[in-house]
Amino acid sequence: MKDKSTKCLAIHIIMWVAIVALAYLPFSSGSNIDQDDYPRKPIEIVVPFKAGGGSDVLVRMFQKVINKNEILPVPLVVVNRPGASATDGSRFVKDAEPDGYTMLNLHDAIIISKHFGKVDYGPEAFEPIAATLWSGTVIVVRDDSPYNNLEDLIQDAKKRPKEIIYGCALGTPTHVSGLLLEKEAGVKFNLIQSGGGAARLEQLMGKHIQATSYAVSEYLSFKSQGLKALAFLGDERHDALPDLPTAKEFGVNASFNVMQYWWFPKGTDKTKVKVITDAFKKALEYEELISFIEKNKMTHSFLTDEAFDERIKTVESKISNLESEKAHDLPPFHLIVIATLSVFLTYIIWDNLKKKSPVKSEPLNYKPAVVTLGIFTTYIFLMSRGIVDFRVLTFAFMVTLGIYLSPKKVLNKTVLVECALFISLGTYYVFTKIVHVDLP
C-alpha cells in the first residue's frame, strides 16, 4: 500500500513539474534580459509573406546593411510566417512578448485586413517604429490586350459590369487598387483572388485574368514577359515611367501608394523602440541601401511619431470609403465541424429508431451524445472566433467534458485537472513553438 502511495505521489510530482515547465516555456524568451542593456540577443523581424517576395527582399536588404555595418550590437534575423493575406504573421507579433526582440514589417495590408473584416485588429494593436519607404502602383494588362490605356478599360467595364476579371490578393493593396478604380470610375469589375505578384503574372499570361495592379518595381521586372501598363495611381507621373499617364489624367481620381511600416508588439518600452528607430534611420544613410531603393523605384521616406500617425489616418480614411463584397475565402471551420457532427448524430438516431429488437429494451438515452456535441461545438466555435485564449479554452473544455462523462464514483478531480492542464499547455507549446501554428 505504501509503495502504491509513493508511486502515485511521484507521478503527481512529475506531472506538476511538466505543467510548470510548459506554462513557463512559451513566455521565457527575453524575460531574463536586463531592461537597461538593450539589445542583448538577436532580434527577429517577422515577414508575413513567403521568402523572395517584394517585402521579404526589402527586409533582407535592411537586415544586410544593419548587420554588415554593425549598426546594432546584435544581429537581425528574418523569419517568414506567410498565410491568410499576411494576418498569420501580424497576429503572431501582436501576441508576442513586448520585450523588443520580435518585430513586424508589414505595409498597408495591416489597415486593409481590419477594414475588410479579416482580423479584428489594426495599427492600434502595435507599437509603431517607423515608416520607411513607399512604392507607386500601376494598372497592368497583357501586351496583346485590346486596352491601350485606362480609358479603354473603364469604357469597356461600363458596358460590361462585373465581366472584366481583375486579379488581386484579397485584403491587400492590390485589392484596394481595384476597389479604388471601381469607386472613382463608377464601374464594377469581377474581383477575384489571384495571389501574389508571380501568381498574378501567370494568370495574366494564361488569360485567366484581364487586369491587375503591380508596384512600379514589380511591373518593370515583369514587363519583358509581356505586360503593358495602362496608368499610374499617383498624383503625378512616376520618374521611372515618365510616358505613363496618371489615372487622374483620364479623369479618374484614383491615387494609392504602398508604405512599408515597422512594428513592435503593443506595450514595448519606448526606449527600445527608439533604439530600433535610430538603427533604421542610420541604415538609410548607407549607399548600398540607397542604391537598392533607387534600383527598385521606391521613394525614400522616414516617418515617426505624428507624421507616422497622420499617414495611418490618411490611409484609414481612404480605405473606409471603399465598399467590398464579401471575399470568397475558405468556409468557416467551426460550421463544417458542427454540420458534420449533426449529420452523424442524425444518422445514429435514425439508425437506432429503424431497428426492431425482438426483446423489449430500455429507451435509448441520447442526452450524453447531445450534451457532448454541444460542448464540442461550443469549444470549436469559441476557438475559431479567437475570443478566448487556446490554453484556457482547451483546459475548460477537457475539464467540463471529463466531469460530465466520467462516473462520479470513479472520477478523480485532481488527475482530471492535471491531465487537462498538461494537454492544454502541451498542445499549445507544440503548435506554437515546434510546428509554428498560430492559435487564438
N, C-alpha and C positions, 0 to 999 in steps of 0.2 A: 504493500500500500504506500509505504514511504517512497519507494523507488518510482511509483507511478506519479505521485505528487511532485517529486523532484523533476521528473521528465516534463510534466505539464508546465511547471514554473519556468523551466529552461526554454520551452517552446514559446511561452508568453514573452519572455525577455528578448529572445531572438526576433520575434515579430515586432516588438515595440522599437528595438534598435533599428530595424529595417524601415519602419514607418517614420521615425525621426530623421533618418538619413534621407529618405525620399522627400520628406517635407522641406528639408534644408537645401538639398542639391539644386533645385531649379532657381533658387534665389541667392546662391552663394557667390555667383560671379561678381567680383568687384567689391564685395562687402567689406573686405579687409584692407582696402586701399585707403591710404591717408588722403583725406579730402583736400589737404593743403599742398599736396605734392602731385599735381595732376599735369599730364597723364603719366602713368607708370606701367602700363601694359598696352598691347596693340588695340587699336580702335577699329571696330567693324563698321563698314559702310554697306548697308543693305540696298541692293539694286533690285527692285521688284519686277525685273524683266530678265529674259534669257541672255546669256553671255553673247556678245557680238553685236547687240543692238545699239542704236544711237546713244541712249542713256548710259549703257554699260561702257561703251568706248570712251565717252566723256569722263565718267567717274574714274576709269582706269588711267586716264591721262593726268587728272588731278593727283591721283594716288602716286603715279610715277614721279611727277615733279616734286611733290612734298617729300616722298621717301628718299629720292635721289639726292635732294639738296638738304636733307635733314632739317626741314622746317619745323618738324615736331620731333621730340626726343624718342618717340615710339613709332612703329610703322602703322600705316593704314592698311586694312585688309578688306578686300571687296568680297561680299557674299551675295550671290544671286538667289533670290527667292521669288521666281515668277509664279503667276497664277491669278485667275479671277480679275483680269484687267488691272493688275498692279495692287489689288487690295489685300492679297495674302501677305505681301511684303510690308505694306504700310501697317497692317494690323499687328504684325509681329513686332515692329518697332514701337508702335503705340503702347503695347502691353509689356515692353521690356523695362528693366530697371532703369530709372533715370540717373545712372551713375556716370554718364559721359563716355561710355565705351560702346554704345550702339547708336548709330545714326542712320538716317534715311535720305536718299536722293530721289526725289520724285517731282515731276513737272506739274502742270495744271490739272492733271488727272486726279490729284488729291482733292481738288474742288469739285470737279466734274462728277466723280463717283458718288459723292454725297448728294449732289443735286438730282442725279438720276436714280437715286434710291438703292445703289449697290451696297452702300455701307451707311451706318448711322453716325459717322463722324467725319470731320474735315480738318482744316488747318488749326482749328481751335483745340484739337486734341494733341497738338505737338508744340514743342518749343522751337521757334524759328532760329536758324543760324544765319543764313544769308540767301539771297537770290543772286545768281552769278552771271548767267548768260541767257539770251533769248534767240529763238530761231523763227524766221518767217515761214509762211505757209503758202503753197501753190496748189491750184486745182489742176489735175492731170488726167489725160486720156491717152489712148493708144495713138501712135503716129498715123495710122490709117483711119482714124475716127473721122466721121463727117463733120465734127465740131472743130472749127478752126479758131474760135475764140469763145469767151464766156457768154457773149450774147447769143451765139448759135445754140449753146447748151440750154440756156434759160428759155429761149423761144420754143425749143422742142419740148422742154419739160412742161411748159404751159399748155401745149397742145396734147401732151400725153402724161397727165398727172399719175404719179406713182408707178410709171413704167420704166423710167431710166434707172438702172441699178447702180447705186452709189455705194462703193465698198468702204468700210471703216472698221475700226476696233471699238465696239460699243463701250461707252463710258470713258473715252479718251479724247484728246484734242482732235483726232480725225473725225470723230463723231460730231463734235461741236462745229467743225468747219462745214459739214453737211447741213446741220440744223440751221446754222447761221445763214447759209446761202438760201435755204428754203424760206426762212423768215423775211430776209431783206429783199429777195427777188419775187416773193409771193408764189412759190412753186412747191411741189411735193415730189421728192424722189422716193425710190424704193431703197431705203437704207438697210443694208444687211451687214451682218458680222463677217468680216473678211480677215481679221487678224492683223499681224504686224506688217512692216514695210515689205519684206520679201514675199510674204504670202499674198499681199495685195498686188504686187508686181506680177506674180504668177497668174493670179486670177484675171488681171487686165490682159495679159498676153494670151490667156486661154479664152478670152471673150466671155468670161463668167460675170464680170462686172464691166460697166461702161465708163465710170469716172471714180476718182478718189482724190485724196489730198496727200501731199508729202511736205516735209520740211525741205527748205531750199537745198540743203546739203544732200539729202536723200535723193531728191529729184535729179540733181546734177550727176550723182553717182550711177543712177539707173537710166538716165536719158539715152545713152547709146544703145540700150536694149529695146528701144522702140517706143519712147514716151514723148508726149507733146504737152506743154504747159499752156493752159488757157488764160490764167490770170493769177496775180499775186494778191493775197489777202493782207494788204498793208495800206497805210495812209499815203505812202509814196512808193515809187518803184524801187526795187532792190538793186543795190550796186552790182551784184553778181549777175543780174538779169535785166539790164537796162532797157532791152527791147520788149520786155513783157509788161503789158498794161496792168494796172491795179483793177480790182473789181469795181472800185469807185468810178473809174473812167468809163465803165459800162453802165453806170447808174445804179449799181448795187452796193449799198453802204455796208459792206462786209469786211471787217478788219479783225484779224486774230493772229497773235503770235504766241509761241510756247516758251514759257520761262522755266528755268531749272532752279529748283529750291533744295535747300539742305535743312534737315530737321533732326532734333533730338526728341526723346520721349518727354511728355509734359512733366514739368517739375524739376528738370535738370538745372543744376546750380548755374547761376548767371556768369560766375567767373569761369566756369568750364566752357560755357557757350562762347565767351569772348576769346578764349584760347584758340578754339577751332575757327572762329570767325576771322581772327587775325592771320591764322595759318592759310586759309583760302585766299584772303586778300593778298598775302605775300606771294602765293603761288602764281597769281595772275600777273606778277611783275616779270616772270621768267620768260625768256624768248621762246623756249620750247613750247610752252602753253600758248603764248601769243600766236605763234605760227600755226598751231593746231586750230585755234579759233578762226584765224583768217582762212585757212585751207577749207574748213567746213562751213564757211559763210555764216558764222554765228556773230551776234552783236554783243560786244563787251558791255557788261553792266554789273554793278555790285550794290545791291540794296540791303539795308538793315534797318531795324527799328521802325520809325514812322514811314519811311519810303517803302519798306517791305510790306507793312500793313496796308498802305494805300494801294499797292499793286494787287494784293489779295482782294481788297474790297472792289476794285475795278473789275476784276475777272468775275467775282461772285455776282456783281450787278449785271454784267453782260450775259452770263450763263443763266441767271434766274429768269431772264426774259424769254428763254427758249423753251419750247414745249417739245417733249419727246414721247413718242409712242413707246409702249412697254417693250423693253428689249426681249428678243427671243433668246432665252437662256435655258440652262438645264432645268428640268422640272424640280419642284421642291422635294427634297429627300424625305422630309417628315410625312408629307402627304402620300408618297409612294408606299412608305412603310405602313401607314395607317390603312391604306386601301388594300394592300397585300394581306395584312393580318385580318382585316374584316372579311375578305374573301375566304380565307382559310377557316375562320370561325363560323361563317355561314355554312360552309360545306360540312364541317363537323356536326353542326346542329342538324342539318338536313339529312346527313348520312345516318345519324342515330335515330331520327324520327321515322325514317322509312323502314328500318329494320324491325321485323316482327319476331319477338322472342316467345317461344312456347311456354317458358317459365315466367311467372309473374315476378317482376323485379322492381327494385326501388326506383322512384322517379330520378331522372338524370339531374345532377346538380351543375348548372352552368355558371354559377356565381364565381368560383375560383378563376375560370377562364376569362370571364368578362372583366373582373377586377384586375387580373394580371395584364390583360390587354390595355385597360385604362391607364394603369401605372406606367406601362412601357411606352405607350403613345404620348403620354404627358412628358416623359423623360426625353423622347426623341424631339418633340415639339419645342420644349424649352431649350434643348441643346442647339437646335437649328436656328433659333431666334437669337442665341448668344447673349441672353439677358442674365444668365446665372453662370458662374464660373464652373468649368467642366468638373473640377475636383469635388466641389461642394455638391453639384448636381448628381454626380455618379455615386458619391457616398450616400446621399439621401435616398437615391433610387434603390441601392442594394440593401440598405437597412430596412426600408419600407417593404420591399418585396420579400426579404428574409423573414421579417416579423409576421407578415401575412401568410406566407406559405408554410412556415415551419410549425409543426405541432408544438403547442405551448409546453407540453410536458418535457420535451427534449431540447427546447430552444435554449442555447447558451448565449445570452446577450453580449457577454464580454467577447467571446470568439467572433460573433457576428460583427461587432463594431471593429475589431481588429482586422478581420478579413476585408470589410468594406473600406477601411482606411488604406490598407495595403494595396488593394486592387485599384482604387481611385487615384491614389498618388503614383502607384507604379505605372499604370497605363498612361497617365499624364506625362510622366518622365520619358517613357519610351517614345510616345508620339512627338513630343516637343524637342527632345534632346538627341534622339537616335535617328528616327525616320523623318524628323522635321515636318510634322504636320501641324498646322495652326489649329488650336482648339479655342472655343469660347471661354 
